[in-house]
Amino acid sequence: MKPTLPSINSSQLKADLYLQLSRMEEAGLTPQHAVEVLDSHHNKTTKHLKLFQQYLKAGKSITESGFNAGIFSTFDKEIIHAGETSGNMENVYKQLAKLYANKAINIKQIKTKLSLPVLILTLFIFIQPLPALIVNTISASEYLWASIGTLLRIALLFYIILNLVSWLTRGPLKFLGLAKSIYQLQLLLPWISKWFLTRQINNFLTYLSLMLSAGIAISEALPKAINTINNPLFGSKFNPAASAINKGSSLTESLRLVPEMDEKIIQQIKIGEESGKLAETIQHFTNIKRNELIAQDNFLAEWIPRIIYFLIVSIVAYSIVTGPTLSSI
C-alpha cells in the first residue's frame, strides 16, 4: 500500500520526530498519546500526524499507521516493524533519530559553506547591469531581464544538474532508456566511481547495522540492506553474498564475495561476529567512515565557492574587454 500523503523528505524534521518519539516511548506514553503530543508541537507535519492518529485509532499498527501517513519511509518501516515486533521501539527511534540528525548536519554544513558565494553571485548579477540602467542605456525591463532573468537561468541550470541523474534513472526521463548507461558511468568514471562506491558501501552498512540492532535476522536484513543501494548494477554484485548467507555462511565469508568490499571492513565485521556484537561493531565503523566522508564533502564544498568567485572574476574581465551585459554572455 502506498502512503496517503507524500513522505516527509526533511532529514531535520524526521530527526526531531524520531527523537521525541523515543523520549515519549521512554516515558511510557501510548503511541496514540505520543502522536497527539507531537501534533501540538509540529505545525509543518500537522496533516501527516493527524492522519497518523486516525490510523492508530482505527486499530492499525504503529508501522502501518506511520507509513501510510507518509511519516515513515519504506526503509524506516522495516526497522520500526522489527522494533514493534521485538518491543524495542525506544532504541529503534533513537537509532533513526541519530541517522537523520547526521544527514541533516551534513546538509546544513554544506549549505552554510555555499551561502556566502551564492549571495555574492546574486549581488553581482544585480549590480553588473546597474550602471547601464543609471545612464539610461537599458530600460528597467531590460535591467530586470539582465538580472532576474540571468539569476533564474543559473538557478534552473543548477536545479537540472542536481536532479538530472535521478530523472534519467528513476524519474520522468526514465523512458529515454539511459538509466543503465548512467549506472555504468557511476561505476567506471575515475574519481567519481570511488566517491560513489565508498558512500554506497557505507550507507549499505549503516542500514544493515540498524536492521540488526532492531532484531532483524541477518538472512533477512542483508537483502533489504542491499536494496538500499541506489545503483542496481552495483547492488547486483552483492547477490552472491545474499546467496551465501542463505546457505549458512557467516557475514564475513559472504561479503568477501563482493570485490568492492575493502578488507579493513571485512576484518571489522569478523571482529563483530566473533565478539557477538556485530551491529555495534558495524555502527562504530560506519560512524568513523561517515566522519571521513563528511570531511571530504566539506572539502568539495570549499572548492565550489572558489569556482563561483573565479566565474565572477572571469565575467568581470570579459565585460571590461567586450562591454556586454551579463545576460548576453
Protein Blocks (a to p, Z undefined) as FASTA:
>chain_A
ZZfbdcdfbfklmmmmmmmmmmmmmnopafklmmmmmmmmmmklmmmmmmmmmmmmnopa
fklmmmmnomacfklmmmmmmmmmnopmmmmmmmmmmmmmmmmmmmmmmmmmmmmmmmmm
mmmmmmmmmmmmmnomacfklmmmmmmmmmmmmmmmmmmmmmmmmmmmmmmmlmnopmmm
mmmmmmmmghklmmmmmmmmmmmmmmmmmmmmnopafklmmmmmmmmpmblklmmmmmmm
mmmmmnopafklmmmmpmklcfklmmmmmmmmmnopmmlmmmmmmmmmmmmmmmmmmmmm
mmmmmmmmmmmmmmmmmmmmnopafklZZ
